[in-house]
Structure formats: structure tokens, C-alpha cells
Amino acid sequence: MNETVKTRYPMTRRGAERLREELRTLKSVERPKIIQAIAEARAHGDLRENAEYHAAREQQSFVEGRIREIEDRLANADVIDLADLHPEGRVVFGSTVIVLDVDQGTTVRYEIVGADEADLRQSRISNTSPLARALIGRQVGDEVEVQVPGGVLHLEIQNVLYE
């Protein structure tokens, strides 16, 4: 009795929609473009030394792999909607947290999301990151210390938003 355990991927409703949109684009725009590029390259004759053909096939491989990856993520997603959580002022998956860096005197905003959605440039941090793990379960006014590669961050939670 060898049962395969599927990995579940937590993600926000917005994150799942972003993945669905990327999947639609890959299937309806990118895939047809690549098929056309392969057909045009084949028309040029000898495929062994045809750089356009090999480039198009490589791009096709990448796109097909990404399609399979997104389909797997969506099929095994645990889409978490904040409306279902009743967080009562606590930091939870999907919430946006505004923290004060006590040492720097600056405020920073983070949205806690699944690993597939994380993008530090957009202030979206993975729920598995040390920072998110330190914040989850806390509430406004709580202070946390977080060990990061650059040292220790001393943060105070200023606000928790459920957008």
C-alpha cells in the first residue's frame, strides 16, 4: 500500500488568480507563438544547424514545463480567504502588516503570502520566511526580534490589515 502524499500549497485568492492568468497567457498566447516559430524554422530546411528551430524548441520546453508546474500548483492549492479566518486583530496568512523598524525608525509594509506569491520588491513575503513566522499570531503593539542574515531586526507591529 504505497500512497503518494500530495504537497498542498497555501496561497491567497489573489495569488491563485495571478497563476490562473499566467496559465491562460501561456496556453493562449505563448504556446501558439512558439508553434508558429517552430513551423517557420522547419520551413527553412536542415534542422540540425538551424539555430531558430533549436531556440524555439528550447522555449517550447520551458513554456510546457511552466504550464505543468502551474497546473500542479493550482490543483494542489489551499486557497485561503481572509474572510473565512476571523483573525481578530492577529497577523495571519494573507494579512498585510505594517511594522516599525525600531533601530532604523522606519515603517515597512509586508503582505504574508505563500511561497509561490512571494516577491520582496512588492513587499510580499513567504509565510515560511523567518520574518513572517515571527509575525504570524502577533497583534498590534507586539514587538518581535527576527534573526536575518544582516543581524537582528527589532520590529514593532503598528497595524494589521485584512485586504
N, C-alpha and C positions, 0 to 999 in steps of 0.2 A: 504494500500500500504506500506508494510514493506520491504524495500530494505536493504540488507546487504551490508555494505561498506567493501570491502576487503582492508586490510592493504598492502601497497606497501613497498617493502624492497629494498633500494638502495644498489647496490653492484658493485664492479669493474668487468671487464671482467675476470680477473684472479680469483677473488673470486667466481664467478659463475662456472668457470671451476673446481675449487677445490671442490665445492659442488657436481658437476656432477660426479667427480671422486670418491668421498666418497660414493655417491649413488650407482655407479656401483660396488664398492667393497662390500658394504653391501648386495646388491642383488645377486651378482655372487659368492662371497667367503664366507662371514659370514653367510648368511641365509642357504646355503646348509650344512655348518659345523654344525649349530645348529640343523637342521632337522636330520642329521645323529646322533648327540649326543642324541637327544630325542628318536630316534628309538633304539639305543643301550641300553639306560636306560630302555626303556619299555621291552626289551628282558630279563632284569634281574628280572622281576616279579612284586611283590607288589609295586604299585606306591605311596601308602600313606606314606611309610617310606623310599623312595628312594631319597636320597639327590642329586644324579647326575641328576635325572629327574627334580626335582624342580629347581635346578641351571640352567639347560638347558632351562626350560620354562621361568625362570626369564630373562635370557639372550635373549631369543626369544622376549619377551615383550619389552625389551629395544631396540633391533635392529629394530623391526617393528615400534616402536614409532619414532625412529630417521629417518627411511625411510619416514614416513608420514610427519615429520617436514621438511625434506629436500625437498620433493616433493612440499609441500606448499610454502616454501621459493622460490624455483625456479619458480613455477607457478605465483607467485606474485612479482617477482623480477623486479626492474627497473635497468637493466644493463647499467651502464654509462661508455661510452668510451671517454677517454680524447681527442681522435682525433675529436670528434664531438663538443667539448666545446669551442674552441678558447679562452683560458684563458688569453692570452696576458700578461703573467708575474704575474698573480694573483694566490694566493693559492686557489685551488678548490678541490672538491671531487675527489679523485684518485691521486692527485699530491703528490709528496714527497717534504718535506720542511726540510731544514737544518737551524737550529736556534742556536744562541749563547746564552747561559745562562749567562747574563751579570754579575750576582752576583758570579757565580762559575768560569767563564772564560772557560767553556767547550762548545763544539758544540754537538748537538744531531740531529739525523735524524728521521723524522716521516713520515709515509705514512698515508694519511687520507682515511679511508675506511668505509664501512658500519658496523653496529654493529655485524653482523654475522662473519665478517672477522677480527675483532679487536683482536690483540694479542700483548700486550705490550712487551713481550720478543722478538718479532720480529719487534718492533718499528712500529706496525700498530695500529693506534688509531681510535676509532669510531668517525664518523662525528658529533655525538651528545655529545661528551665529551666537557667539558669546554675548554680544550686546543685547540681542533680542531675548536670549534665555535669562539674562539678568533683569530685564524689564518686565517680562510676562508675569502676571499675577500681582504686580505692584500697582499703586494708585497715586494720584496727585499728592505731592508733598513728600513722597518717599525719596530717600537718597540711596543711590547704588554705586558700588565700586565695580568697575569692569576691567579685567586684565586684557589688554590688547597688545599687539606686537610693539607698539611705541611706548608702552608703560601702562600706568593705571589711570583710567578715566574716573573722575568723581562727578556724578551726574545727579541732578535733582529733577524729578518729574514735575513739569509745570502744568501740563494739560494732557488729557486723553480724549481723542475724537473718534467717533464711530461714523465714518462717511460712507 
